[in-house]
Each structure stands twice: as structure tokens, then as C-alpha cells.
Amino acid sequence: MNSSGKIQYYYNYSSLVWFEPKDFCSQYDACGKFGICDIKKKPTCQCLQGFKPVSSGDRTAGTYSDSCERTSKYSKDDKFYVLKIIKVDGTLGQVTFFNQGPEEETCKNECLSSTTCEAYIYIANASDKESSNPVANCYLWTDLKNLQINYTDHGLNLSLRVPPFSSSGPPNSSKGSAGSKNKSTTYVIVLSILLVGVILGFCSCYILHRRRRMVEGSENQGSIEAIPMLFSNERERQVNEMMHETDNGIDVPFYNFNIILSATDNFSDANKLGCGGFGSVYKGKFPGGRELAVKRLSSCSGQGINEFLNEVNLIAKLQHRNLVRLLGYCIKHNEKLLLYEYMPNGSLDAIIFDQNACLLLDWKKRFYIILGIARGLLYLHQDSRLRVIHRDLKTSNILLDEEMNPKISDFGLARIIEGKLIEGSTNKVVGTLGYISPEYALEGKFSIKSDVFSFGVVMLEIISGKKNSGFYDPQEVMSLLGYAWRLWSADKALDLVDPRLKESCEKSQVMTCIKVGLLCVQEDPNDRPSMSTVVLMLGSESATLPNPTQPAFVVRRRISIASSSSSTKPDTTSNNELTISMVQGR
């Protein structure tokens, strides 16, 4: 970013490839509400037909920063003036969605019957160019801003609501007959089209020349660096081919990227729900008032287009009340987005680890959440059309809806196991410290029992209100699993329970949950129960449960960095459980 606030992208630190904003009209809301920006005219800002500047100073300066206002009240006799090739960019204020049929008259009448509708856009036989899925064909605006004339063929026709006049459009400030006005308008349009054609021709020649020079330069240097501007068309072609190949197998709709931009207010921080290693999640308000969670995958996630489409295809096939439902997806250049149902109560960790929010969950609700997570995992492991290992189950990946129903989310690391297999292996261990099983962390082996281990950790965290990865005992330096095992061995298991639950909990039910949790985190995966057994144990009050053995990752040693000199240095303790955990045999 330079001193004037422009964002610039240079190739080899010398050649300017891209910058933004490109001109005055590219700035967001340059001309205020109901103002239109035309970089080819002076003044650049003008009020829309039927509107006037709010401030007299704006009238003189031609900036209209204080916006424009209507010159008359709304009337059902109002007409519509079509602004050709208009670009409606950025946040559009309030957008209303109607899909009542193919006739434009329906769209027009909807706007006229409203006392707040300023304009509409009608798209005949609307469909998304990047997908076979239908999209809205009538958009009503109650608030117009960030408008600018677009001299390319990618704009839209905006029908602006204006007071009724005898002529085909609103009156101009100039005097003369209607015929002369129409002729002048025709000349201006023809000249503008010719001028735009000449400009586009020069621009095309210049771009082709630049690309040829870039390619020649990269060949001479033996460079294989990808220039986004150079390869964007090829990349988009590959994306479209992949989407066409997999489109028949994807059961969720494709969303237009511009609609997502509008719904999330250009991915503003105000709409940000959270972020992680694979990207950020935003709240989006879509046409019709529907609220969705938009997951914007990070460019550093390492996931290619093909892997992304496979993930979409996988999640779309998973349907269970305890799994977050995927409602759509989008691919646009380097952007990869997933759209989920919005969970108003956020993630489980934000509640149980918060001193105040945790009071919302008494024991009855926590047990219901534990049982819901168990049923969701059972579905993944056994009851779904695909056998899926989640590999990243943790409290932050458990979302809660408005009724505190738990839903497992984030399937970015999930693996499908073919046939009757229940395990797999990998050279790259991924997951979250404190939740991954010892055999996966140390040997790269994962199975449905790896998910069982993670479930056991989550279960003990829900019971205790303490994080396993953040637990610290100054006397024995042990994990939450070790602390739970010590209390269990000393017949003091109830001391593990969150003190704020003492009055609401049922002791026998709590003891069952603690025992099941310890059974799930045993070191040997063969000793851990399957999720079907876990669900049975949690649902039965009379079942006889086996006694658990010592969990993995019980004791964590302090690692002292010794010096060859006689000087004394303080002990340094690593926070990485994987590198300093002492796994004891049974």
C-alpha cells in the first residue's frame, strides 16, 4: 500500500501489474446515496434522475458526499427510467428478493406497491452463468449507493423509479424540444459506443503485448512463477471444466460470488464469526432475510480446486440432525467458499470455557450435548452412506443452534474409508494438539477409534469445564486426562465435575459419563469402545461398564535445556504435547 492508500501489486518489484482503486469511481460510495459516478463526465458525481443534492455545497462542488434525495413523494403512478449498462457495486443497502414468475410486470408492480422501493433489476430467464442452478430474477432496492456507469458489457439494466412525466424519461435541465433531445441522446450513445470500442481495442492490444513480453521474459530466465493476471483465464477455464465434471454429483446449489459479497458486507470484520487455520467464517444475510454462515477458505490451506469440490461432494451427502448442514458453495478465481446453516449460539468452547456463558448449560443440557455428539459420530462411522473419519473433533468444532442442539462441523480434514475398512494411515499428521490420539500423533495411523479418543477428550472437557490442552497442575504437571485418572483412581471422580454443576447434576449419570470418557481415551485403540457401544452405555442406566485403564498422555515432563557452562538457566517447558508427552505402558 502506498502513501495515498492505493493497494499495488508489483512483479519483480518493478513492474506494476495491478492496483486498486483504479480511479475516483472505484472508491466505495464515492458519490453517496442515490448519486451516480461517471469518470468520463464533469462533474464526476451526479444525482440520479428524480433526485437532487442534499447539500447546496455538494451542488457546487459536484461531490454529493452528503447524498441525494428525492424531488417528490412516492406515487403508484410513478414511471421507471432505465439506466443502461449500470454497475451496482459494493454493498447495496437493503435488498429484497422476489421470484414470482417470468413476467417483468410482476417485478415492476412489486416495486410500485412498496413505499420504499427506489429501483428494480429484472433478469429474464435468470440463471447463474457458472452453474445450472436457478437464481433470483427480480431484485428490489430500497437504498441505492455506490453506483457507477460501466462501459463494459458486464453491467445490468437498472429501472429507476421516477415521478410521472409526459416524455419517455425524466426531464433534463436543458431546454429544447423532445425530438432534439432524443437526437442528441442518440448521437451521444453512438459516439460513446464508438469511443468505448476504440478504447477496448487499444487496451486489448496493450494487454496482449504485455502478456507476450511476460511469457518471453519468463522463458529466458527459466522462471516458472505464476503471474495472477497472466494465468487467470486459464485457471478459470480449468475451474469451469472441473465444476462441469463434478456438477452432476453435487447435491447443493452454487452461489453467485457477488451475492455473497453483498450478504457479508464485503467480508467485513463486523460480520466475522471466527477464524482458524483453514480460513474465516462470516455471517451473511441473504435476499429474503435468510442468514447463513459463510466459510471463506484461506489461500494458505493448501487445498486445491479438485480437493475442494470433493469435500463439497462429501459434506453434501452427509445428512444428520447432529451434523452442520451444507447449503451451498462458491468458487471464484482464488476464492473458495462454503455456506452452512447459521448457528446463533456459536461454538461449544465459547460457552463451557467462559466464566459467565457456562451458566447457560446445566448438567441436563450438557448431557444432551454429549449424547448428540455421540450420535453424530456414530452416523459418520456406521450409519451414513460413506464411512467417514472426522480427524479433527474438538469443542470448537461443535456448534450449537438456537435450542442448544449440538452439530459437528469442519470436515476439512475428514477422510472416507472404503468398504469395510475402519482405519488408514498418513505421512502428514494433521489435527489439534490435545485432541488427537497417540497412535495418530506418533505413528500417523488413524481410525474410527481415533475419533473415539477425541470424543473422550471433549466429553471430559464438557464435564469439567476445563481445557485439556490448557490444563496445568503446578504440583504434578499433568493433563486433564491425567487429572481425571488420578481422581478416578482415588474414588474422587465427582471432584472432576464443574463446581457450577454440583446442584443440577445426577451423580449416577455423571459417574457413567466420566467412566465412558476414560474408556474412550485409553492408550490402546483396541481397548476403546466403538461409538455404537458408547451410545448404548450413555443411554442405559443398568448396563455394566468395564473398568478403564490409564489414559494416554497422562504425565508431561518438564524439558530443561542444559548448558555446557556452570551458569544456571531457568527451566524451559515446551507447550507441544506431542514432542514432550511420556506415553506409559500398561
Secondary structure, 3 states (H helix, E strand, C coil): CCCCCCEEEEECCCEEEEEECCCHHHCCCCCCCCEEECCCCCCCEEECCCEEECCHHHHHHCCCCCCEEECCCCCCCCEEEEEEEEEECCCCCCEEEECCCCCHHHHHHHHHCCCCCCEEEECCCCCCCCCCCCCCCEEEECCCCCEEECCCCCCEEEEEEECCCCCCCCCCCCCCCHHHHHHHHHHHHHHHHHHHHHHHHHHHHHHHHHHHHHHHHHHHHCCCCCCHHHHHHHHHHHHHHHHHHHHHHCCCCECCHHHHHHHCCCCCHHHEEEEECCEEEEEEEECCCEEEEEEEECCCCCCCHHHHHHHHHHHHCCCCCCECCEEEEEEECCEEEEEEECCCCCECHHHHCCCCHHHHCCHHHHHHHHHHHHHHHHHHHHHCCCEEECCCCCHHHEEECCCCCEEECCCCCCEEECCCCCEEECCCCCCCCCCCCHHHHHHCEEEHHHHHHHHHHHHHHHHHCCCCCCCCCCCCCECHHHHHHHHHHCCCHHHHCCHHHCCCCCHHHHHHHHHHHHHHCECCHHHCCCHHHHHHHHHCCCCCCCCCCCECCCEECCCCCCCCCCCCCCCCCCCCHHHHEECCCC
